[in-house]
């Protein structure tokens, strides 16, 4: 089951990047890395897209929060990622961002789930 959940998480992250990080004509870079850290798996997602204002970073996992209000997005993408990580993998997420400096998400879940 973790492989299916991981595929859903990655798909949602890629979709979110296409809608938010790299909208417009600019090209961008998205990086994924993962490692075993103690008894957890750590997956780090990082992009060099538009980023999120520092004061809004704490809200990006909230239902219906979107940086593109009124532009056709529903604000459920990263909420779904949060639900998958916390409910299915019994893990945690940490987000870091600032406008113009992309987004970095650190996702951790217990090794025994992998």
C-alpha positions as semicolon CSV with decimal commas, in nm:
position;residue;x (nm);y (nm);z (nm)
1;X;0,000;0,000;0,000
2;X;0,273;0,261;0,068
3;X;0,378;0,247;-0,300
4;X;0,027;0,340;-0,415
5;X;0,007;0,617;-0,155
6;X;0,350;0,746;-0,256
7;X;0,240;0,754;-0,622
8;X;-0,066;0,958;-0,524
9;X;0,149;1,199;-0,321
10;X;0,398;1,249;-0,604
11;X;0,121;1,295;-0,860
12;X;-0,043;1,561;-0,646
13;X;0,290;1,740;-0,589
14;X;0,357;1,747;-0,965
15;X;0,008;1,876;-1,038
16;X;0,045;2,144;-0,770
17;X;0,377;2,253;-0,920
18;X;0,223;2,280;-1,267
19;X;-0,064;2,493;-1,136
20;X;0,123;2,711;-0,890
21;X;0,501;2,696;-0,899
22;X;0,561;2,722;-1,271
23;X;0,257;2,894;-1,412
24;X;0,337;3,114;-1,708
25;X;0,612;3,089;-1,966
26;X;0,905;3,041;-1,728
27;X;1,081;2,706;-1,703
28;X;1,163;2,565;-1,364
29;X;1,335;2,288;-1,179
30;X;1,181;2,035;-0,945
31;X;1,396;1,803;-0,733
32;X;1,310;1,495;-0,533
33;X;1,543;1,316;-0,297
34;X;1,492;1,054;-0,036
35;X;1,689;0,870;0,226
36;X;1,650;0,660;0,534
37;X;1,700;0,880;0,840
38;X;1,707;0,669;1,153
39;X;1,386;0,470;1,158
40;X;1,210;0,695;0,906
41;X;1,204;0,753;0,532
42;X;1,255;1,118;0,438
43;X;1,133;1,246;0,103
44;X;1,231;1,602;0,014
45;X;1,046;1,785;-0,264
46;X;1,193;2,116;-0,376
47;X;1,113;2,350;-0,663
48;X;1,245;2,686;-0,774
49;X;0,903;2,822;-0,865
50;X;0,708;3,124;-0,745
51;X;0,704;3,019;-0,381
52;X;0,454;3,114;-0,113
53;X;0,464;3,419;0,110
54;X;0,623;3,330;0,444
55;X;0,307;3,429;0,634
56;X;0,100;3,186;0,422
57;X;0,328;2,881;0,443
58;X;0,163;2,761;0,763
59;X;-0,173;2,750;0,579
60;X;-0,080;2,556;0,263
61;X;-0,216;2,228;0,400
62;X;-0,548;2,386;0,506
63;X;-0,855;2,283;0,304
64;X;-0,950;2,534;0,035
65;X;-0,640;2,750;0,084
66;X;-0,501;2,854;-0,253
67;X;-0,263;3,123;-0,371
68;X;-0,473;3,147;-0,689
69;X;-0,814;3,228;-0,545
70;X;-1,070;3,279;-0,820
71;X;-0,843;3,135;-1,088
72;X;-0,986;2,786;-1,117
73;X;-0,806;2,601;-0,838
74;X;-0,986;2,456;-0,538
75;X;-0,712;2,458;-0,274
76;X;-0,731;2,086;-0,201
77;X;-0,406;1,962;-0,359
78;X;-0,170;1,997;-0,065
79;X;-0,453;1,915;0,175
80;X;-0,475;1,578;0,002
81;X;-0,098;1,534;0,032
82;X;-0,123;1,612;0,404
83;X;-0,403;1,359;0,450
84;X;-0,216;1,086;0,264
85;X;0,105;1,142;0,459
86;X;-0,052;1,169;0,803
87;X;-0,339;0,920;0,773
88;X;-0,201;0,656;0,537
89;X;0,172;0,668;0,606
90;X;0,144;0,792;0,969
91;X;0,406;1,053;0,886
92;X;0,465;1,426;0,902
93;X;0,523;1,721;0,668
94;X;0,721;2,040;0,701
95;X;0,700;2,325;0,449
96;X;0,944;2,608;0,384
97;X;0,898;2,883;0,128
98;X;0,921;3,250;0,049
99;X;0,795;3,442;-0,252
100;X;1,031;3,407;-0,544
101;X;1,230;3,128;-0,378
102;X;1,028;2,815;-0,447
103;X;0,886;2,558;-0,210
104;X;1,054;2,286;-0,006
105;X;0,850;2,008;0,154
106;X;1,006;1,754;0,386
107;X;0,792;1,445;0,426
108;X;0,879;1,175;0,680
109;X;0,713;0,846;0,762
110;X;0,810;0,539;0,964
111;X;1,041;0,294;0,788
112;X;0,820;0,001;0,891
113;X;0,552;0,136;0,652
114;X;0,784;0,119;0,349
